[in-house]
Amino acid sequence: EWLPGQPWYRGATPQPANQEALDALAGRVQSVATTRFAAVYTGLELRSEQDRLRVYRVPSSAFDTWLTGAFKDACIEVVDAAHSAPELNALTDRITGDLAYWQSQHIPIGTVSPRVDGSGVDVTTTEVARASAALVQRYGTAVPINVEYGAPPTVS
């Protein structure tokens, strides 16, 4: 029975009609990209509205040749990334490994996550201005760190 404000379907999760095909394509790309091309691969995003997959990578002719050869019939958009997943993950790991240090500096870190597009690492904190300067001082500017306001996680 449909009720106002409720979805019209029962027990179904709404998703685009092409979701399963894009998920399968993403899985096939990712399985090889994260192993054979880990040094240049950054990540991917499903673009359901355009029925395509967007793949981010540090420019690499070998990766592009593989991608366009293996998936010549698929709709894949290849986008340049400034940094690879290993670079971003290394910085993410350094920051999360230093959480006790940041707490001792009265800079509570909420989340730390690499950007799928390879542009940098996102960090949330309640001390945005102080963290912005302190993170650059400690880790440098080779990989950009984007600091935004966000409360640290709470333990219930």
Accessible surface in RSA format (square Angstrom, percent):
REM  Atomic radii and reference values for relative SASA: ProtOr
REM  Chains: A
REM  Algorithm: Lee & Richards
REM  Probe-radius: 1.40
REM  Slices: 20
REM RES _ NUM      All-atoms   Total-Side   Main-Chain    Non-polar    All polar
REM                ABS   REL    ABS   REL    ABS   REL    ABS   REL    ABS   REL
RES GLU A   1   164.66  94.5 112.66  85.2  52.00 123.8  58.84 113.8 105.83  86.4
RES TRP A   2   147.35  59.1 123.80  59.9  23.55  55.3 120.78  64.4  26.57  43.1
RES LEU A   3    94.77  52.8  94.58  67.7   0.18   0.5  94.58  66.4   0.18   0.5
RES PRO A   4   106.71  77.8  90.23  82.3  16.47  59.9  90.95  75.1  15.76  97.9
RES GLY A   5    80.52  99.3   0.00   N/A  80.52  99.3  43.85 120.3  36.66  82.1
RES GLN A   6   100.90  56.4  92.00  67.2   8.90  21.2  17.58  37.4  83.33  63.2
RES PRO A   7    69.91  50.9  50.59  46.1  19.32  70.2  61.95  51.2   7.95  49.4
RES TRP A   8   210.50  84.5 185.13  89.6  25.37  59.6 161.57  86.1  48.94  79.4
RES TYR A   9    62.78  29.3  48.70  27.7  14.07  36.6  37.44  28.1  25.33  31.2
RES ARG A  10   188.45  79.1 157.54  80.3  30.91  73.6  81.45 111.3 107.00  64.8
RES GLY A  11    88.25 108.8   0.00   N/A  88.25 108.8  43.43 119.2  44.82 100.4
RES ALA A  12    57.55  52.9  41.44  63.9  16.11  36.6  48.26  68.0   9.28  24.6
RES THR A  13   113.80  80.9  94.09  95.4  19.71  47.0  61.00  81.9  52.80  79.8
RES PRO A  14    93.12  67.9  68.27  62.2  24.84  90.3  78.19  64.6  14.92  92.8
RES GLN A  15    99.71  55.8  68.00  49.7  31.72  75.5  24.51  52.2  75.21  57.0
RES PRO A  16    62.79  45.8  47.85  43.6  14.94  54.3  60.04  49.6   2.75  17.1
RES ALA A  17   116.70 107.3  69.41 107.1  47.29 107.6  81.65 115.0  35.05  92.9
RES ASN A  18    30.98  21.4  24.94  24.1   6.04  14.6  24.53  59.0   6.45   6.2
RES GLN A  19    30.63  17.1  30.63  22.4   0.00   0.0   7.11  15.1  23.52  17.8
RES GLU A  20   132.12  75.9 125.77  95.1   6.35  15.1  47.05  91.0  85.07  69.5
RES ALA A  21    69.63  64.0  54.80  84.6  14.83  33.7  63.55  89.5   6.08  16.1
RES LEU A  22     7.41   4.1   7.41   5.3   0.00   0.0   7.41   5.2   0.00   0.0
RES ASP A  23    69.46  48.7  59.88  59.6   9.58  22.7  26.89  63.3  42.57  42.5
RES ALA A  24    58.17  53.5  43.80  67.6  14.38  32.7  56.33  79.3   1.85   4.9
RES LEU A  25    16.06   8.9  16.00  11.4   0.06   0.2  16.00  11.2   0.06   0.2
RES ALA A  26     9.06   8.3   9.06  14.0   0.00   0.0   9.06  12.8   0.00   0.0
RES GLY A  27    38.82  47.9   0.00   N/A  38.82  47.9  33.78  92.7   5.04  11.3
RES ARG A  28   133.77  56.2 127.04  64.8   6.72  16.0  64.29  87.9  69.47  42.1
RES VAL A  29     0.00   0.0   0.00   0.0   0.00   0.0   0.00   0.0   0.00   0.0
RES GLN A  30    74.71  41.8  74.27  54.3   0.44   1.1  14.44  30.7  60.27  45.7
RES SER A  31    67.59  57.1  50.91  67.9  16.68  38.4  48.80 103.9  18.78  26.3
RES VAL A  32    41.61  27.4  41.14  37.2   0.47   1.1  41.61  36.2   0.00   0.0
RES ALA A  33     0.00   0.0   0.00   0.0   0.00   0.0   0.00   0.0   0.00   0.0
RES THR A  34    65.55  46.6  49.43  50.1  16.12  38.4  38.68  52.0  26.87  40.6
RES THR A  35   100.88  71.7  74.38  75.4  26.50  63.2  72.44  97.3  28.44  43.0
RES ARG A  36   157.71  66.2 123.70  63.1  34.02  81.0  59.62  81.5  98.10  59.5
RES PHE A  37    21.87  10.9  18.40  11.4   3.47   9.0  21.87  13.3   0.00   0.0
RES ALA A  38    37.74  34.7  33.92  52.3   3.82   8.7  35.82  50.4   1.92   5.1
RES ALA A  39    83.49  76.8  63.25  97.6  20.24  46.0  68.50  96.5  14.99  39.7
RES VAL A  40    28.69  18.9  28.69  26.0   0.00   0.0  28.69  24.9   0.00   0.0
RES TYR A  41     5.93   2.8   5.69   3.2   0.23   0.6   5.69   4.3   0.23   0.3
RES THR A  42    11.36   8.1   0.05   0.1  11.31  27.0   0.05   0.1  11.31  17.1
RES GLY A  43     5.29   6.5   0.00   N/A   5.29   6.5   5.29  14.5   0.00   0.0
RES LEU A  44    25.89  14.4  13.27   9.5  12.63  31.7  13.27   9.3  12.63  34.0
RES GLU A  45    50.75  29.1  45.99  34.8   4.76  11.3  18.14  35.1  32.61  26.6
RES LEU A  46    58.10  32.4  34.42  24.6  23.68  59.5  34.42  24.2  23.68  63.7
RES ARG A  47    58.62  24.6  58.06  29.6   0.57   1.3   1.82   2.5  56.80  34.4
RES SER A  48    20.97  17.7  12.73  17.0   8.24  19.0   6.22  13.3  14.74  20.7
RES GLU A  49   149.96  86.1 108.57  82.1  41.39  98.6  66.26 128.2  83.70  68.3
RES GLN A  50    87.96  49.2  67.66  49.5  20.29  48.3  40.97  87.2  46.99  35.6
RES ASP A  51    80.66  56.5  75.16  74.8   5.50  13.0  23.51  55.3  57.14  57.0
RES ARG A  52    74.77  31.4  74.60  38.0   0.17   0.4   4.53   6.2  70.24  42.6
RES LEU A  53     0.00   0.0   0.00   0.0   0.00   0.0   0.00   0.0   0.00   0.0
RES ARG A  54    49.84  20.9  49.84  25.4   0.00   0.0   1.47   2.0  48.36  29.3
RES VAL A  55     0.00   0.0   0.00   0.0   0.00   0.0   0.00   0.0   0.00   0.0
RES TYR A  56    15.42   7.2  15.42   8.8   0.00   0.0   5.79   4.4   9.62  11.9
RES ARG A  57    19.23   8.1  19.23   9.8   0.00   0.0   0.00   0.0  19.23  11.7
RES VAL A  58    39.53  26.0  39.53  35.8   0.00   0.0  39.53  34.3   0.00   0.0
RES PRO A  59    80.37  58.6  61.61  56.2  18.76  68.2  62.14  51.3  18.23 113.3
RES SER A  60    23.06  19.5  12.17  16.2  10.89  25.1  12.02  25.6  11.04  15.5
RES SER A  61    94.61  79.9  80.33 107.2  14.28  32.9  50.88 108.4  43.72  61.3
RES ALA A  62    64.20  59.0  51.31  79.2  12.89  29.3  60.33  85.0   3.87  10.3
RES PHE A  63     0.00   0.0   0.00   0.0   0.00   0.0   0.00   0.0   0.00   0.0
RES ASP A  64    38.30  26.8  38.10  37.9   0.20   0.5  18.66  43.9  19.63  19.6
RES THR A  65    96.58  68.7  89.79  91.0   6.79  16.2  70.00  94.0  26.58  40.2
RES TRP A  66    36.28  14.6  26.93  13.0   9.34  21.9  26.24  14.0  10.04  16.3
RES LEU A  67     2.30   1.3   1.51   1.1   0.79   2.0   1.51   1.1   0.79   2.1
RES THR A  68    85.36  60.7  76.09  77.1   9.27  22.1  66.09  88.8  19.27  29.1
RES GLY A  69    46.22  57.0   0.00   N/A  46.22  57.0  34.22  93.9  12.01  26.9
RES ALA A  70    57.23  52.6  19.22  29.7  38.00  86.5  31.35  44.1  25.88  68.6
RES PHE A  71    17.97   9.0   9.40   5.8   8.58  22.3  13.58   8.2   4.39  12.6
RES LYS A  72   162.17  79.1 129.91  79.7  32.26  76.8  84.22  75.8  77.95  83.0
RES ASP A  73   141.28  99.0 101.94 101.5  39.35  93.0  43.74 103.0  97.54  97.3
RES ALA A  74    35.14  32.3  11.82  18.2  23.32  53.0  20.11  28.3  15.03  39.8
RES CYS A  75    57.91  43.8  46.24  51.6  11.67  27.4  25.07  63.5  32.84  35.4
RES ILE A  76    34.35  19.5   7.10   5.3  27.25  65.7   7.15   5.1  27.20  73.8
RES GLU A  77    49.94  28.7  44.40  33.6   5.53  13.2  20.93  40.5  29.00  23.7
RES VAL A  78    49.82  32.8  22.37  20.3  27.45  66.1  22.37  19.4  27.45  74.4
RES VAL A  79    43.02  28.3  40.10  36.3   2.92   7.0  43.02  37.4   0.00   0.0
RES ASP A  80    93.36  65.4  75.03  74.7  18.33  43.3  26.90  63.3  66.46  66.3
RES ALA A  81     6.91   6.4   0.00   0.0   6.91  15.7   3.54   5.0   3.38   8.9
RES ALA A  82    74.15  68.2  40.12  61.9  34.03  77.4  51.54  72.6  22.61  59.9
RES HIS A  83    21.94  12.0  21.94  15.3   0.00   0.0  15.73  16.2   6.22   7.2
RES SER A  84     4.15   3.5   4.15   5.5   0.00   0.0   0.41   0.9   3.74   5.2
RES ALA A  85    23.90  22.0  22.74  35.1   1.16   2.6  23.90  33.7   0.00   0.0
RES PRO A  86    63.58  46.3  52.60  47.9  10.98  39.9  58.82  48.6   4.76  29.6
RES GLU A  87    78.22  44.9  68.94  52.2   9.28  22.1  37.99  73.5  40.23  32.8
RES LEU A  88     1.63   0.9   1.63   1.2   0.00   0.0   1.63   1.1   0.00   0.0
RES ASN A  89    66.36  45.8  66.19  64.0   0.18   0.4  19.09  46.0  47.27  45.7
RES ALA A  90    55.05  50.6  46.68  72.0   8.37  19.0  53.46  75.3   1.60   4.2
RES LEU A  91    13.69   7.6  11.77   8.4   1.92   4.8  12.95   9.1   0.74   2.0
RES THR A  92    16.22  11.5  16.22  16.4   0.00   0.0  16.22  21.8   0.00   0.0
RES ASP A  93    94.22  66.0  86.47  86.1   7.75  18.3  26.76  63.0  67.46  67.3
RES ARG A  94   124.58  52.3 115.69  59.0   8.89  21.2  53.12  72.6  71.46  43.3
RES ILE A  95     0.00   0.0   0.00   0.0   0.00   0.0   0.00   0.0   0.00   0.0
RES THR A  96    55.72  39.6  45.30  45.9  10.41  24.8  33.60  45.1  22.11  33.4
RES GLY A  97    63.78  78.7   0.00   N/A  63.78  78.7  33.69  92.5  30.09  67.4
RES ASP A  98    32.42  22.7  30.30  30.2   2.12   5.0   2.12   5.0  30.30  30.2
RES LEU A  99    77.71  43.3  73.30  52.4   4.41  11.1  73.60  51.7   4.11  11.0
RES ALA A 100    84.55  77.7  68.39 105.5  16.16  36.8  76.19 107.3   8.36  22.1
RES TYR A 101    80.52  37.6  72.49  41.2   8.03  20.9  47.89  36.0  32.63  40.2
RES TRP A 102     2.30   0.9   2.30   1.1   0.00   0.0   2.30   1.2   0.00   0.0
RES GLN A 103   111.23  62.2 107.15  78.3   4.07   9.7  43.43  92.4  67.80  51.4
RES SER A 104    71.71  60.6  45.04  60.1  26.68  61.5  50.98 108.6  20.74  29.1
RES GLN A 105    71.38  39.9  66.42  48.5   4.96  11.8   6.48  13.8  64.90  49.2
RES HIS A 106   136.47  74.6 129.01  89.7   7.46  19.1  88.10  90.8  48.37  56.3
RES ILE A 107     4.28   2.4   4.24   3.2   0.03   0.1   4.24   3.1   0.03   0.1
RES PRO A 108    24.33  17.7  24.05  21.9   0.29   1.0  24.33  20.1   0.00   0.0
RES ILE A 109    16.58   9.4   0.87   0.6  15.71  37.9   0.87   0.6  15.71  42.6
RES GLY A 110    12.89  15.9   0.00   N/A  12.89  15.9   0.04   0.1  12.85  28.8
RES THR A 111    79.28  56.4  73.87  74.9   5.41  12.9  70.95  95.3   8.34  12.6
RES VAL A 112    22.34  14.7   1.57   1.4  20.76  50.0   1.57   1.4  20.76  56.3
RES SER A 113    50.30  42.5  50.09  66.9   0.21   0.5  31.75  67.6  18.54  26.0
RES PRO A 114    54.75  39.9  39.00  35.6  15.75  57.2  39.00  32.2  15.75  97.9
RES ARG A 115    82.71  34.7  76.69  39.1   6.01  14.3  19.39  26.5  63.32  38.4
RES VAL A 116    70.53  46.4  59.66  54.0  10.87  26.2  65.91  57.3   4.63  12.6
RES ASP A 117    51.94  36.4  47.77  47.5   4.17   9.9  11.77  27.7  40.17  40.1
RES GLY A 118     0.00   0.0   0.00   N/A   0.00   0.0   0.00   0.0   0.00   0.0
RES SER A 119    39.91  33.7  32.83  43.8   7.09  16.3  33.91  72.2   6.00   8.4
RES GLY A 120     2.16   2.7   0.00   N/A   2.16   2.7   2.16   5.9   0.00   0.0
RES VAL A 121     0.28   0.2   0.00   0.0   0.28   0.7   0.00   0.0   0.28   0.8
RES ASP A 122    41.24  28.9  40.97  40.8   0.27   0.6  15.15  35.7  26.09  26.0
RES VAL A 123     0.44   0.3   0.00   0.0   0.44   1.1   0.00   0.0   0.44   1.2
RES THR A 124    29.65  21.1  29.65  30.1   0.00   0.0  27.87  37.4   1.79   2.7
RES THR A 125     0.00   0.0   0.00   0.0   0.00   0.0   0.00   0.0   0.00   0.0
RES THR A 126    47.88  34.1  30.48  30.9  17.40  41.5  23.83  32.0  24.05  36.4
RES GLU A 127    62.08  35.6  58.82  44.5   3.25   7.7   4.01   7.8  58.06  47.4
RES VAL A 128    50.83  33.4  47.06  42.6   3.76   9.1  47.06  40.9   3.76  10.2
RES ALA A 129    85.17  78.3  66.99 103.4  18.18  41.4  74.34 104.7  10.83  28.7
RES ARG A 130   113.28  47.6 104.64  53.3   8.64  20.6  62.57  85.5  50.71  30.7
RES ALA A 131     0.00   0.0   0.00   0.0   0.00   0.0   0.00   0.0   0.00   0.0
RES SER A 132    44.04  37.2  39.34  52.5   4.70  10.8  32.53  69.3  11.51  16.1
RES ALA A 133    69.06  63.5  55.21  85.2  13.85  31.5  65.05  91.6   4.01  10.6
RES ALA A 134    24.62  22.6  20.86  32.2   3.76   8.6  23.08  32.5   1.54   4.1
RES LEU A 135     0.29   0.2   0.29   0.2   0.00   0.0   0.29   0.2   0.00   0.0
RES VAL A 136    62.89  41.4  60.27  54.6   2.61   6.3  60.27  52.4   2.61   7.1
RES GLN A 137   159.97  89.5 126.86  92.7  33.11  78.8  46.64  99.3 113.33  86.0
RES ARG A 138    99.36  41.7  74.36  37.9  24.99  59.5  23.45  32.0  75.91  46.0
RES TYR A 139    22.13  10.3   0.70   0.4  21.43  55.8   3.68   2.8  18.45  22.7
RES GLY A 140    32.05  39.5   0.00   N/A  32.05  39.5  28.99  79.6   3.06   6.8
RES THR A 141   102.07  72.6  82.40  83.5  19.67  46.9  50.21  67.4  51.86  78.4
RES ALA A 142    88.24  81.1  62.18  96.0  26.06  59.3  75.60 106.5  12.64  33.5
RES VAL A 143    17.52  11.5  13.85  12.5   3.67   8.8  13.85  12.0   3.67  10.0
RES PRO A 144    70.51  51.4  63.21  57.6   7.29  26.5  70.24  58.0   0.26   1.6
RES ILE A 145    26.45  15.0   1.13   0.8  25.32  61.0   1.49   1.1  24.96  67.7
RES ASN A 146    45.39  31.3  40.18  38.8   5.22  12.6  14.74  35.5  30.65  29.6
RES VAL A 147    18.80  12.4   1.67   1.5  17.13  41.3   1.67   1.5  17.13  46.5
RES GLU A 148    96.73  55.5  93.27  70.6   3.47   8.3  28.44  55.0  68.30  55.8
RES TYR A 149   154.10  71.9 128.82  73.3  25.28  65.8  95.85  72.0  58.25  71.8
RES GLY A 150    15.42  19.0   0.00   N/A  15.42  19.0  15.42  42.3   0.00   0.0
RES ALA A 151    72.37  66.5  50.04  77.2  22.32  50.8  50.04  70.5  22.32  59.1
RES PRO A 152    46.74  34.1  42.17  38.4   4.57  16.6  42.17  34.8   4.57  28.4
RES PRO A 153   102.72  74.9  73.87  67.3  28.84 104.9  85.59  70.7  17.13 106.4
RES THR A 154   127.08  90.4  99.73 101.1  27.35  65.2  73.70  99.0  53.38  80.7
RES VAL A 155   151.92 100.0 118.44 107.2  33.48  80.7 122.14 106.1  29.78  80.8
RES SER A 156   153.42 129.6  80.59 107.6  72.83 167.8  80.82 172.1  72.60 101.7
END  Absolute sums over single chains surface
CHAIN  1 A     9377.3       7280.9       2096.4       5460.3       3917.0
END  Absolute sums over all chains
TOTAL          9377.3       7280.9       2096.4       5460.3       3917.0
